Each structure stands twice: as C-alpha cells, then as structure tokens.
C-alpha cells in the first residue's frame, strides 16, 4: 500500500512539475507574441468616384502589413469598383517584402479585372518601381486627380 501511496505522490509531483512547465511555456509565448513586430502601417479606404477607390497608405509597407493591405483591398473592392488607387504620400518605408505584397495585390486586382494605380511615390520609390518593372503593371501618377482620371479612361 505504501507503494501505491508513494506512486500517487510521485504522479502528483510530476503533474505539478508539468503544470509549472506549462505555465512557463505559456508565459514565454505571451511575451514572444508581445515582442513580435506589429504592422507599422494604417490604410484608410475611401470611394472617390463610383468606380474608383483610394487606399491611403500611412507608415511602413513590410511583410507585417499583409493583413492590413488585404483588408483594405477587400473594403475598397466590390462588384462595381474598376480601379484601386494607392496613395503613397504617407509612405515612410517599403522593403522587398512590401514590394512582394504589391505584386500579390496586383495579381488579385488583375484577377478581378480591375486596374491598380498609384500616386504620391517619392523619387526613391519611383526608381524602385522602375527597377522592379512594377511601373509596367501599376500606373504611377503625380496626383490623385491624375490617377482617378487615368482610372476612368478606357
């Protein structure tokens, strides 16, 4: 009987130890989640004309912006929208992952038979669009008015 009682105590001690380890792992996960970089970007969507939506990009376009960008696209796009205009006047930073997100967006836009246009790109990002040949697929304009006019043409 003492063996059974001793075995029960051992099991209880093992369970306590596992509970402690589990709590430690949960705390580490909580800390890691809080330490993970978050999207440093906001995107506001507005309809400027019946068939054109503008997404105002403010902040950093990096891999962490994927959810924000796709949510903005979903808000901007409905059955009637023929063109999406990205306003980059508030863009602070874009890396190669951000370029990749634009390619992903471009694929979605093309699949929906829409146009993708931009304005507000700095000279630096204009040259990156040229180097990556994104300017062949995404219309680059100097102002919102010019982009909307181009969106409505054709």
Backbone as a chain_set.jsonl record, in Angstrom:
{"seq": "XXXXXXXXXXXXXXXXXXXXXXXXXXXXXXXXXXXXXXXXXXXXXXXXXXXXXXXXXXXXXXXXXXXXXXXXXXXXXXXXXXXXXXXXXXXXXXXXXXXXXXXXXXXXXXXXXXXXXXXXXXXXXXXXXXXXXXXXXXXXXXXXXXXXXXXXXX", "coords": {"N": [[0.824, -1.189, 0.0], [1.947, 1.189, 0.712], [3.533, 1.545, -1.504], [1.664, 2.156, -3.503], [0.624, 4.516, -2.488], [2.926, 6.012, -2.505], [3.431, 6.041, -5.237], [1.256, 7.559, -6.082], [1.883, 10.015, -4.944], [4.173, 10.558, -6.358], [3.112, 10.828, -8.931], [1.475, 13.024, -8.51], [3.412, 14.958, -7.935], [4.761, 14.958, -10.367], [2.733, 15.894, -12.051], [2.38, 18.435, -10.963], [4.861, 19.51, -11.575], [4.751, 19.427, -14.379], [2.622, 21.183, -14.769], [3.781, 23.533, -13.896], [5.828, 23.81, -15.821], [4.225, 24.08, -18.093], [2.89, 26.484, -17.526], [5.102, 28.15, -17.579], [5.871, 27.938, -20.285], [3.583, 29.012, -21.485], [3.771, 31.638, -20.555], [6.155, 32.436, -21.798], [5.32, 32.295, -24.479], [3.334, 34.274, -24.444], [4.922, 36.529, -23.931], [6.618, 36.455, -26.187], [4.748, 36.862, -28.208], [3.956, 39.447, -27.603], [6.336, 40.752, -28.05], [6.718, 40.462, -30.741], [7.128, 42.023, -33.893], [4.761, 44.377, -34.972], [2.417, 45.411, -37.502], [3.37, 48.436, -38.805], [1.666, 50.339, -39.967], [-1.084, 52.081, -41.396], [-4.121, 51.95, -43.195], [-6.393, 53.731, -44.932], [-9.529, 53.623, -46.446], [-11.266, 54.996, -49.146], [-13.992, 55.954, -51.203], [-13.768, 57.552, -54.179], [-14.955, 58.077, -56.571], [-17.728, 56.603, -58.27], [-16.673, 54.199, -59.412], [-14.082, 53.999, -58.509], [-11.744, 53.419, -55.977], [-9.757, 54.685, -53.309], [-6.854, 53.882, -51.518], [-5.355, 55.016, -48.753], [-2.138, 54.904, -47.806], [-0.287, 54.796, -44.9], [2.688, 54.918, -43.246], [4.731, 52.035, -42.788], [5.427, 49.766, -45.347], [5.725, 46.578, -45.163], [6.398, 43.05, -44.656], [4.791, 42.664, -42.459], [2.563, 44.131, -42.959], [0.756, 42.782, -44.464], [-1.848, 41.688, -43.745], [-3.247, 44.05, -43.165], [-3.141, 45.389, -45.625], [-4.535, 43.587, -47.319], [-7.026, 43.537, -46.065], [-7.751, 46.215, -46.468], [-7.887, 46.246, -49.262], [-10.055, 44.489, -49.635], [-12.084, 46.02, -48.493], [-12.048, 48.176, -50.22], [-12.757, 47.116, -52.626], [-15.486, 46.19, -54.504], [-18.194, 44.753, -56.336], [-18.553, 46.771, -58.224], [-16.305, 48.39, -58.376], [-13.797, 49.495, -60.454], [-11.206, 50.307, -60.404], [-8.355, 50.539, -58.288], [-6.7, 52.835, -56.361], [-3.61, 53.489, -55.021], [-2.517, 55.539, -52.515], [0.459, 56.855, -51.853], [1.492, 58.981, -50.418], [1.803, 59.111, -47.666], [3.646, 57.153, -47.159], [6.287, 55.814, -45.359], [8.289, 53.934, -45.39], [9.37, 51.2, -47.366], [10.084, 47.845, -47.98], [11.638, 44.954, -49.581], [9.803, 42.942, -49.042], [7.47, 44.399, -48.873], [7.263, 45.222, -51.535], [6.78, 42.72, -52.609], [4.243, 42.259, -51.506], [2.789, 44.141, -52.947], [2.94, 43.014, -55.477], [1.468, 40.675, -55.03], [-1.012, 41.878, -54.475], [-1.441, 43.083, -56.952], [-1.813, 40.842, -58.576], [-4.242, 39.887, -57.526], [-5.904, 42.072, -58.14], [-5.747, 42.09, -60.947], [-6.933, 39.616, -61.451], [-9.519, 40.197, -60.774], [-10.163, 41.809, -62.821], [-9.576, 44.511, -62.601], [-8.011, 47.797, -62.36], [-4.807, 48.856, -61.149], [-3.454, 51.614, -59.647], [-1.167, 54.282, -58.744], [-0.183, 57.084, -56.686], [1.809, 59.753, -55.338], [4.291, 58.661, -54.802], [7.643, 58.813, -53.716], [10.695, 60.037, -55.264], [12.667, 58.125, -54.867], [11.192, 55.715, -54.42], [9.803, 55.647, -56.819], [11.905, 55.094, -58.58], [12.554, 52.547, -57.685], [10.227, 51.188, -58.396], [10.576, 51.344, -61.143], [12.986, 49.889, -61.508], [12.191, 47.348, -60.637], [10.285, 46.896, -62.468], [7.66, 47.227, -61.845], [6.336, 49.482, -62.568], [5.472, 48.977, -65.103], [3.162, 47.556, -64.797], [1.65, 48.803, -62.869], [0.062, 51.807, -62.801], [1.7, 54.864, -62.468], [1.238, 57.98, -61.026], [1.139, 61.611, -60.692], [-0.661, 62.908, -59.042], [-3.721, 62.608, -57.113], [-5.953, 63.347, -58.604], [-5.036, 63.011, -61.239], [-4.543, 60.245, -61.257], [-7.122, 59.231, -60.798], [-8.408, 60.193, -63.062], [-7.017, 58.726, -65.019], [-7.797, 56.194, -64.233], [-10.472, 56.201, -64.901], [-10.375, 56.448, -67.61], [-10.558, 54.563, -70.597]], "CA": [[0.0, 0.0, 0.0], [2.82, 2.352, 0.711], [3.981, 1.71, -2.886], [0.611, 2.844, -4.238], [0.571, 5.881, -1.974], [4.141, 6.675, -2.983], [3.22, 6.256, -6.661], [0.32, 8.67, -6.206], [2.618, 11.245, -4.65], [5.064, 10.795, -7.495], [2.284, 11.308, -10.02], [1.064, 14.373, -8.135], [4.591, 15.81, -8.089], [5.01, 15.076, -11.8], [1.701, 16.776, -12.601], [2.708, 19.794, -10.513], [6.017, 19.924, -12.357], [4.272, 19.692, -15.742], [1.808, 22.401, -14.726], [4.735, 24.64, -13.813], [6.461, 23.955, -17.135], [3.2, 24.571, -18.999], [2.705, 27.912, -17.241], [6.308, 28.819, -18.069], [5.783, 27.992, -21.747], [2.523, 29.981, -21.814], [4.305, 32.974, -20.289], [7.102, 32.718, -22.883], [4.535, 32.566, -25.691], [2.718, 35.587, -24.266], [5.984, 37.523, -24.084], [7.055, 36.44, -27.581], [3.681, 37.479, -29.005], [4.009, 40.885, -27.35], [7.586, 41.273, -28.595], [6.732, 40.346, -32.199], [6.831, 43.284, -34.572], [3.412, 44.531, -35.491], [2.355, 46.27, -38.678], [3.522, 49.862, -38.521], [1.004, 50.951, -41.11], [-2.544, 52.17, -41.416], [-4.638, 52.15, -44.544], [-7.764, 54.218, -44.943], [-10.154, 53.392, -47.747], [-12.34, 55.925, -49.487], [-14.515, 55.885, -52.566], [-13.698, 58.911, -54.714], [-15.989, 58.112, -57.609], [-18.458, 55.338, -58.243], [-15.91, 53.017, -59.808], [-12.683, 54.128, -58.085], [-11.468, 53.513, -54.536], [-8.399, 55.075, -52.955], [-6.328, 53.377, -50.251], [-4.311, 55.905, -48.24], [-1.139, 54.118, -47.083], [0.488, 55.633, -43.985], [3.612, 54.132, -42.427], [5.697, 51.13, -43.385], [4.899, 48.643, -46.129], [6.624, 45.438, -44.97], [5.661, 41.788, -44.553], [3.814, 42.759, -41.369], [1.408, 44.895, -43.436], [-0.053, 41.963, -45.37], [-3.248, 41.64, -43.318], [-3.818, 45.391, -43.283], [-3.316, 45.672, -47.049], [-5.594, 42.747, -47.889], [-8.291, 44.047, -45.515], [-8.059, 47.472, -47.162], [-8.317, 45.899, -50.617], [-11.404, 43.93, -49.549], [-13.005, 47.144, -48.258], [-12.046, 49.06, -51.389], [-13.213, 46.42, -53.818], [-16.77, 45.487, -54.546], [-18.505, 44.392, -57.709], [-18.593, 47.927, -59.127], [-15.023, 49.094, -58.419], [-12.963, 49.127, -61.601], [-9.811, 50.691, -60.181], [-7.863, 50.796, -56.94], [-5.591, 53.791, -56.384], [-2.831, 53.504, -53.783], [-1.933, 56.842, -52.204], [1.694, 56.628, -51.096], [2.012, 60.226, -49.833], [2.139, 58.869, -46.267], [4.566, 56.023, -47.055], [7.549, 56.143, -44.708], [9.305, 52.93, -45.678], [8.912, 49.983, -48.027], [11.205, 46.943, -48.27], [11.343, 43.969, -50.624], [8.555, 42.245, -48.681], [6.395, 45.31, -49.265], [7.151, 45.089, -52.995], [6.119, 41.431, -52.813], [2.815, 42.44, -51.208], [2.189, 44.854, -54.075], [2.796, 42.032, -56.564], [0.312, 39.846, -54.643], [-2.204, 42.704, -54.687], [-1.591, 43.244, -58.392], [-2.391, 39.59, -59.084], [-5.667, 39.885, -57.147], [-6.575, 43.128, -58.903], [-5.87, 41.609, -62.333], [-7.901, 38.525, -61.464], [-10.853, 40.819, -60.699], [-10.27, 42.684, -63.992], [-9.503, 45.894, -62.147], [-6.728, 48.479, -62.573], [-4.102, 49.315, -59.953], [-2.716, 52.839, -59.924], [-0.585, 54.899, -57.552], [0.346, 58.448, -56.724], [2.469, 60.112, -54.088], [5.562, 57.959, -54.609], [8.851, 59.644, -53.729], [11.597, 59.701, -56.373], [13.332, 56.869, -54.499], [10.305, 54.579, -54.675], [9.539, 55.617, -58.265], [13.012, 54.381, -59.233], [12.419, 51.125, -57.329], [9.169, 50.666, -59.26], [11.158, 51.183, -62.482], [13.962, 48.8, -61.462], [11.459, 46.077, -60.5], [9.333, 46.892, -63.581], [6.277, 47.364, -61.368], [5.72, 50.602, -63.279], [4.834, 48.443, -66.315], [1.867, 46.971, -64.449], [0.928, 49.714, -61.969], [0.172, 53.174, -63.3], [2.237, 55.825, -61.499], [0.746, 59.32, -61.351], [1.64, 62.679, -59.82], [-1.688, 63.392, -58.121], [-4.928, 61.789, -57.046], [-6.813, 63.7, -59.723], [-4.481, 62.379, -62.443], [-4.754, 58.797, -61.134], [-8.554, 58.961, -60.965], [-8.69, 60.424, -64.494], [-6.472, 57.563, -65.738], [-8.617, 55.039, -63.867], [-11.742, 56.293, -65.612], [-10.13, 56.36, -69.059], [-10.548, 53.189, -71.135]], "C": [[0.865, 1.248, 0.0], [3.368, 2.615, -0.682], [2.963, 2.48, -3.699], [0.527, 4.3, -3.803], [1.77, 6.662, -2.498], [4.02, 6.988, -4.472], [2.283, 7.421, -6.919], [1.011, 9.997, -5.95], [3.543, 11.6, -5.8], [4.311, 11.363, -8.684], [1.865, 12.752, -9.765], [2.232, 15.349, -8.339], [4.896, 16.026, -9.573], [4.003, 16.017, -12.452], [1.965, 18.234, -12.221], [3.868, 20.354, -11.344], [5.604, 20.277, -13.787], [3.446, 20.974, -15.799], [2.72, 23.619, -14.689], [5.411, 24.894, -15.155], [5.467, 24.556, -18.137], [2.981, 26.07, -18.797], [3.904, 28.712, -17.736], [6.285, 28.979, -19.577], [4.724, 29.011, -22.165], [3.017, 31.407, -21.628], [5.299, 33.375, -21.384], [6.366, 33.065, -24.173], [3.878, 33.939, -25.622], [3.745, 36.688, -24.508], [6.422, 37.601, -25.537], [6.028, 37.124, -28.472], [3.722, 38.996, -28.829], [5.256, 41.525, -27.943], [7.621, 41.236, -30.117], [6.415, 41.688, -32.833], [5.41, 43.277, -35.112], [3.482, 45.413, -36.732], [2.434, 47.722, -38.237], [2.916, 50.655, -39.677], [-0.491, 51.054, -40.836], [-2.951, 52.425, -42.858], [-6.103, 52.532, -44.445], [-8.306, 54.096, -46.358], [-11.239, 54.432, -47.954], [-12.727, 55.774, -50.941], [-14.495, 57.317, -53.094], [-14.685, 59.124, -55.847], [-16.636, 56.743, -57.592], [-17.625, 54.101, -58.494], [-14.468, 53.017, -59.334], [-12.61, 54.244, -56.567], [-10.009, 53.885, -54.34], [-8.057, 54.448, -51.606], [-5.178, 54.287, -49.855], [-3.375, 55.092, -47.359], [-0.32, 55.064, -46.224], [1.368, 54.738, -43.126], [4.501, 53.255, -43.277], [5.017, 49.976, -44.106], [5.944, 47.529, -46.089], [5.767, 44.179, -44.904], [4.565, 41.864, -43.494], [2.548, 43.497, -41.789], [0.445, 44.06, -44.269], [-1.534, 41.963, -45.0], [-3.941, 42.975, -43.495], [-4.095, 45.715, -44.753], [-4.467, 44.861, -47.641], [-6.967, 43.146, -47.341], [-8.719, 45.322, -46.238], [-8.546, 47.183, -48.577], [-9.749, 45.361, -50.588], [-12.439, 45.019, -49.296], [-13.167, 47.989, -49.514], [-12.728, 48.433, -52.595], [-14.604, 45.835, -53.607], [-17.067, 45.24, -56.023], [-18.422, 45.539, -58.699], [-17.233, 48.597, -59.305], [-14.174, 48.569, -59.565], [-11.493, 49.42, -61.361], [-9.548, 50.949, -58.697], [-6.666, 51.73, -57.088], [-4.916, 53.755, -55.018], [-2.193, 54.876, -53.622], [-0.725, 56.615, -51.307], [2.276, 57.91, -50.498], [2.445, 60.034, -48.382], [3.088, 57.696, -46.063], [5.888, 56.485, -46.448], [8.659, 55.194, -45.12], [8.66, 51.757, -46.389], [10.153, 49.14, -48.311], [10.777, 45.929, -49.33], [10.08, 43.178, -50.309], [7.344, 43.1, -49.043], [6.17, 45.283, -50.766], [6.421, 43.781, -53.323], [4.625, 41.512, -52.544], [2.112, 43.164, -52.348], [1.995, 43.924, -55.265], [1.596, 41.129, -56.28], [-0.992, 40.605, -54.876], [-2.481, 42.861, -56.174], [-2.227, 42.004, -59.026], [-3.885, 39.531, -58.76], [-6.459, 40.879, -57.975], [-6.785, 42.674, -60.349], [-6.906, 40.501, -62.446], [-9.331, 39.071, -61.448], [-11.111, 41.767, -61.87], [-10.377, 44.154, -63.597], [-8.145, 46.475, -62.551], [-6.139, 48.84, -61.22], [-3.245, 50.501, -60.35], [-2.162, 53.397, -58.624], [-0.356, 56.384, -57.795], [1.012, 58.7, -55.37], [3.768, 59.376, -53.82], [6.715, 58.965, -54.635], [9.705, 59.224, -54.929], [12.288, 58.365, -56.116], [12.447, 55.666, -54.843], [9.867, 54.506, -56.141], [10.645, 54.835, -58.976], [12.977, 52.894, -58.893], [11.323, 50.477, -58.181], [9.706, 50.448, -60.676], [12.121, 50.005, -62.52], [13.259, 47.44, -61.427], [10.427, 45.888, -61.608], [7.885, 46.889, -63.096], [5.573, 48.491, -62.106], [5.098, 50.17, -64.608], [3.414, 47.974, -66.031], [1.003, 47.885, -63.583], [1.155, 51.132, -62.483], [0.628, 54.128, -62.203], [1.841, 57.229, -61.941], [1.23, 60.323, -60.31], [0.623, 63.137, -58.784], [-2.872, 62.432, -58.103], [-5.828, 62.064, -58.241], [-6.363, 63.008, -61.004], [-4.719, 60.864, -62.411], [-6.22, 58.442, -61.357], [-8.96, 59.157, -62.43], [-8.215, 59.213, -65.309], [-7.31, 56.315, -65.457], [-9.917, 55.019, -64.657], [-11.59, 56.234, -67.117], [-10.081, 54.881, -69.442], [-11.554, 52.285, -70.491]], "O": [[0.538, 2.243, -0.646], [3.644, 3.763, -1.029], [3.324, 3.35, -4.492], [0.378, 5.201, -4.628], [1.647, 7.825, -2.885], [4.442, 8.051, -4.927], [2.483, 8.187, -7.861], [0.764, 10.983, -6.644], [3.686, 12.765, -6.172], [4.799, 12.265, -9.366], [1.891, 13.592, -10.665], [2.039, 16.447, -8.862], [5.244, 17.131, -9.989], [4.364, 16.836, -13.298], [1.8, 19.144, -13.034], [3.853, 21.514, -11.757], [6.041, 21.286, -14.34], [3.551, 21.752, -16.747], [2.466, 24.615, -15.366], [5.553, 26.04, -15.58], [5.823, 25.43, -18.927], [2.896, 26.831, -19.76], [3.748, 29.819, -18.252], [6.641, 30.038, -20.096], [4.944, 29.787, -23.096], [2.721, 32.284, -22.44], [5.289, 34.517, -21.844], [6.737, 34.006, -24.875], [3.859, 34.679, -26.606], [3.468, 37.663, -25.207], [6.583, 38.698, -26.072], [6.385, 37.873, -29.38], [3.545, 39.741, -29.792], [5.241, 42.703, -28.299], [8.457, 41.901, -30.729], [5.534, 42.409, -32.364], [4.937, 42.273, -35.644], [4.488, 46.08, -36.976], [1.656, 48.173, -37.396], [3.562, 51.515, -40.275], [-1.075, 50.224, -40.139], [-2.215, 53.036, -43.632], [-6.935, 51.773, -43.949], [-7.63, 54.423, -47.333], [-12.03, 54.713, -47.053], [-11.889, 55.499, -51.799], [-15.135, 58.198, -52.52], [-15.187, 60.231, -56.048], [-16.126, 55.822, -56.954], [-17.839, 53.066, -57.863], [-13.698, 52.133, -59.709], [-13.31, 55.05, -55.953], [-9.137, 53.462, -55.098], [-8.86, 54.475, -50.673], [-4.151, 54.332, -50.532], [-3.769, 54.64, -46.284], [0.272, 56.017, -46.73], [0.87, 53.903, -42.371], [4.968, 53.66, -44.342], [4.15, 49.3, -43.553], [6.905, 47.524, -46.857], [4.549, 44.241, -45.077], [3.532, 41.206, -43.617], [1.56, 43.492, -41.055], [-0.575, 44.571, -44.733], [-2.384, 42.211, -45.856], [-5.093, 43.029, -43.927], [-5.152, 46.251, -45.087], [-5.284, 45.4, -48.387], [-7.96, 43.101, -48.066], [-9.89, 45.494, -46.579], [-9.505, 47.798, -49.044], [-10.568, 45.739, -51.426], [-13.549, 44.954, -49.824], [-14.26, 48.455, -49.835], [-13.217, 49.137, -53.479], [-14.852, 45.09, -52.659], [-16.216, 45.515, -56.87], [-18.239, 45.308, -59.894], [-17.026, 49.305, -60.291], [-13.869, 47.379, -59.646], [-10.626, 48.856, -62.029], [-10.382, 51.488, -57.969], [-5.737, 51.451, -57.845], [-5.56, 53.961, -53.989], [-1.428, 55.323, -54.476], [-0.866, 56.231, -50.146], [3.443, 57.924, -50.107], [3.355, 60.718, -47.914], [3.32, 57.28, -44.928], [6.525, 57.414, -46.944], [9.825, 55.582, -45.196], [7.541, 51.361, -46.062], [11.153, 49.649, -48.818], [9.692, 46.033, -49.901], [9.359, 42.783, -51.225], [6.314, 42.577, -49.469], [5.029, 45.316, -51.227], [5.557, 43.743, -54.2], [3.827, 40.911, -53.263], [0.972, 42.842, -52.682], [1.0, 44.029, -55.982], [0.801, 40.848, -57.177], [-1.956, 40.052, -55.405], [-3.631, 42.78, -56.605], [-3.078, 42.117, -59.908], [-4.697, 39.17, -59.613], [-7.551, 40.572, -58.455], [-7.867, 42.852, -60.909], [-7.665, 40.447, -63.413], [-10.237, 38.479, -62.034], [-12.138, 42.444, -61.916], [-11.149, 44.924, -64.169], [-7.256, 45.761, -63.015], [-6.868, 49.097, -60.262], [-2.422, 50.417, -61.261], [-2.618, 53.039, -57.538], [-0.339, 56.866, -58.928], [0.806, 57.966, -54.403], [4.299, 59.457, -52.713], [6.749, 59.86, -55.48], [9.464, 58.18, -55.535], [12.472, 57.569, -57.036], [12.902, 54.716, -55.48], [9.591, 53.419, -56.65], [10.373, 54.021, -59.859], [13.335, 52.065, -59.729], [11.479, 49.343, -58.633], [9.335, 49.478, -61.337], [12.085, 49.206, -63.455], [13.677, 46.499, -62.101], [9.772, 44.848, -61.683], [6.978, 46.577, -63.868], [4.351, 48.466, -62.257], [4.291, 50.902, -65.181], [2.56, 47.992, -66.918], [-0.221, 47.759, -63.563], [2.291, 51.595, -62.587], [0.017, 54.195, -61.137], [2.076, 57.62, -63.084], [1.665, 59.961, -59.217], [1.0, 63.695, -57.753], [-3.003, 61.564, -58.965], [-6.399, 61.142, -58.824], [-7.181, 62.485, -61.761], [-5.06, 60.271, -63.434], [-6.525, 57.458, -62.03], [-9.755, 58.388, -62.97], [-8.933, 58.734, -66.187], [-7.508, 55.482, -66.34], [-10.406, 53.955, -65.037], [-12.565, 55.997, -67.831], [-9.604, 54.052, -68.667], [-11.648, 51.111, -70.85]]}, "num_chains": 1, "name": "protein.A"}
